[in-house]
């Protein structure tokens, strides 16, 4: 199944390095790939396109791509869920039926109940790249604060959903990074 390393080397894209050097507590630390941290730069986007093309060419040349896809699908296709959380007599839980891009937030009457969908991040983008990294029900269970990350970013936009109506309130907190909600 695995082709020789030389084939991958031929297809891979050389990654340019920069001269970035930082100083920490008197120690100079080289960071030659700092330029890749700017995901919006034309250079980074071009590098990503070239890497994707190299990977595509390699995978297309293996002749076993369908077997790999079938096996990965088999491995990843199992239900997953978070621990149920009770607030105000209601239960909340994240669930993924198996091959969903993102887990769905459910509201239930009891921990083992089927419940109903409160928030489905899979419906927020066609390509499955919008995620809900966290949701926090209020103490009385009437509101749920939830974070939204787009396109794999770790920047979070926090929103508040009214549980009874399923409607979002107008207020939101943007550009949060690694923040928690209380």
C-alpha positions as CSV (number, residue, x, y, z in Angstrom):
1,X,0.0,0.0,0.0
2,X,2.8,2.5,0.8
3,X,4.8,3.7,-2.2
4,X,8.5,4.4,-1.8
5,X,9.6,7.5,0.0
6,X,11.5,8.7,-3.1
7,X,8.2,9.1,-5.0
8,X,6.8,11.3,-2.2
9,X,10.0,13.3,-2.1
10,X,9.7,13.9,-5.9
11,X,6.1,15.1,-5.5
12,X,6.6,17.2,-2.4
13,X,7.0,20.9,-2.5
14,X,10.0,22.5,-1.0
15,X,9.1,24.8,1.9
16,X,10.8,28.2,1.8
17,X,12.3,29.4,5.0
18,X,12.6,32.9,6.4
19,X,15.1,34.6,8.6
20,X,12.9,35.1,11.6
21,X,14.8,34.8,14.9
22,X,13.2,35.6,18.3
23,X,15.0,36.1,21.6
24,X,13.6,34.5,24.8
25,X,15.4,35.0,28.1
26,X,18.7,35.7,26.3
27,X,18.4,32.7,23.9
28,X,18.0,33.2,20.2
29,X,15.4,30.9,18.7
30,X,15.1,30.5,14.9
31,X,11.6,30.4,13.6
32,X,12.1,29.9,9.8
33,X,8.5,28.9,9.1
34,X,6.8,31.9,10.9
35,X,5.6,33.1,7.5
36,X,3.2,30.1,7.4
37,X,1.3,31.4,10.4
38,X,-0.3,34.1,8.2
39,X,-3.0,31.8,6.7
40,X,-4.4,34.7,4.7
41,X,-1.2,35.6,2.9
42,X,-0.9,34.9,-0.8
43,X,2.3,33.0,-0.2
44,X,0.8,30.7,2.4
45,X,-2.3,30.0,0.3
46,X,-0.1,29.2,-2.7
47,X,2.1,26.8,-0.5
48,X,-1.1,25.1,0.7
49,X,-2.3,24.6,-2.9
50,X,1.0,23.2,-3.9
51,X,1.1,20.8,-1.0
52,X,-2.5,19.7,-1.7
53,X,-1.6,19.1,-5.3
54,X,1.5,17.0,-4.3
55,X,-0.6,14.9,-1.9
56,X,-3.3,14.5,-4.5
57,X,-0.8,13.3,-7.1
58,X,0.8,10.9,-4.6
59,X,-2.6,9.4,-3.5
60,X,-3.8,9.2,-7.1
61,X,-0.7,7.2,-8.0
62,X,-1.1,4.6,-5.3
63,X,-3.9,2.7,-7.1
64,X,-5.3,1.9,-3.7
65,X,-7.1,5.2,-2.9
66,X,-10.6,3.6,-2.9
67,X,-9.3,0.9,-0.5
68,X,-7.9,3.5,1.8
69,X,-11.1,5.6,1.7
70,X,-13.2,2.5,2.4
71,X,-11.0,1.5,5.4
72,X,-10.9,5.0,6.9
73,X,-14.7,5.3,6.5
74,X,-15.1,1.9,8.3
75,X,-12.8,3.0,11.1
76,X,-14.4,6.4,11.6
77,X,-18.1,5.2,11.3
78,X,-19.1,4.7,14.9
79,X,-21.4,6.9,17.2
80,X,-19.8,9.3,19.6
81,X,-21.3,11.5,22.3
82,X,-20.3,13.8,25.1
83,X,-21.4,13.2,28.7
84,X,-25.0,14.5,29.2
85,X,-25.3,17.8,31.3
86,X,-28.4,18.7,33.3
87,X,-29.5,22.3,33.7
88,X,-32.9,23.4,34.9
89,X,-34.5,20.0,34.5
90,X,-33.3,19.6,30.9
91,X,-30.4,17.5,29.6
92,X,-27.9,18.6,26.9
93,X,-25.5,16.5,25.0
94,X,-23.3,16.6,21.9
95,X,-23.7,13.6,19.6
96,X,-22.1,12.4,16.3
97,X,-23.9,9.5,14.6
98,X,-20.7,8.3,13.0
99,X,-19.7,10.1,9.8
100,X,-21.0,13.6,10.5
101,X,-18.4,16.3,10.1
102,X,-19.4,17.9,13.4
103,X,-21.3,16.7,16.6
104,X,-24.8,17.9,17.0
105,X,-26.1,19.5,20.2
106,X,-29.3,17.8,21.6
107,X,-31.8,18.8,24.3
108,X,-33.4,15.9,26.1
109,X,-35.9,15.2,28.9
110,X,-33.6,12.5,30.4
111,X,-30.0,11.3,29.8
112,X,-31.0,8.3,27.7
113,X,-33.8,10.0,25.7
114,X,-33.6,10.5,22.0
115,X,-34.2,14.2,22.4
116,X,-34.3,16.9,19.8
117,X,-31.7,18.8,17.9
118,X,-30.9,22.2,19.5
119,X,-28.0,23.1,17.3
120,X,-26.6,21.4,14.2
121,X,-23.2,22.9,13.1
122,X,-23.3,20.7,10.0
123,X,-26.1,22.9,8.7
124,X,-24.0,26.0,9.1
125,X,-21.7,25.3,6.2
126,X,-21.8,23.2,3.1
127,X,-18.3,21.9,3.5
128,X,-18.6,20.9,7.2
129,X,-15.9,23.4,8.4
130,X,-18.0,25.2,10.9
131,X,-17.7,23.7,14.4
132,X,-19.2,24.3,17.8
133,X,-16.2,23.7,20.1
134,X,-18.2,24.4,23.3
135,X,-21.7,24.9,24.5
136,X,-22.8,26.0,28.0
137,X,-26.4,25.9,29.2
138,X,-27.5,28.5,31.7
139,X,-28.3,27.3,35.2
140,X,-32.1,27.3,34.5
141,X,-31.6,25.6,31.1
142,X,-33.4,28.4,29.2
143,X,-30.3,29.6,27.3
144,X,-27.3,28.0,25.8
145,X,-24.1,30.0,25.0
146,X,-22.2,28.3,22.2
147,X,-19.0,29.0,20.3
148,X,-18.6,28.9,16.6
149,X,-15.3,28.3,14.8
150,X,-15.1,28.7,11.0
151,X,-12.8,26.9,8.6
152,X,-10.6,25.3,11.3
153,X,-9.8,28.5,13.0
154,X,-9.3,28.7,16.7
155,X,-11.0,32.1,16.8
156,X,-14.4,31.7,18.3
157,X,-17.6,33.7,18.0
158,X,-19.9,33.2,21.0
159,X,-23.7,33.3,20.5
160,X,-26.7,32.7,22.8
161,X,-29.6,30.5,21.8
162,X,-33.0,30.6,23.5
163,X,-33.7,26.9,24.2
164,X,-37.5,27.0,24.0
165,X,-37.7,28.8,20.7
166,X,-34.4,27.7,19.2
167,X,-33.8,31.3,18.2
168,X,-30.5,33.0,18.6
169,X,-30.3,36.3,20.4
170,X,-28.7,39.2,18.5
171,X,-25.7,39.7,20.8
172,X,-22.5,37.9,20.1
173,X,-18.8,38.1,21.2
174,X,-16.4,37.9,18.3
175,X,-12.6,37.2,18.2
176,X,-12.5,35.1,21.4
177,X,-9.6,32.7,21.6
178,X,-9.5,29.9,24.2
179,X,-12.1,31.7,26.2
180,X,-14.7,30.1,28.5
181,X,-18.3,31.1,29.2
182,X,-19.9,31.4,32.6
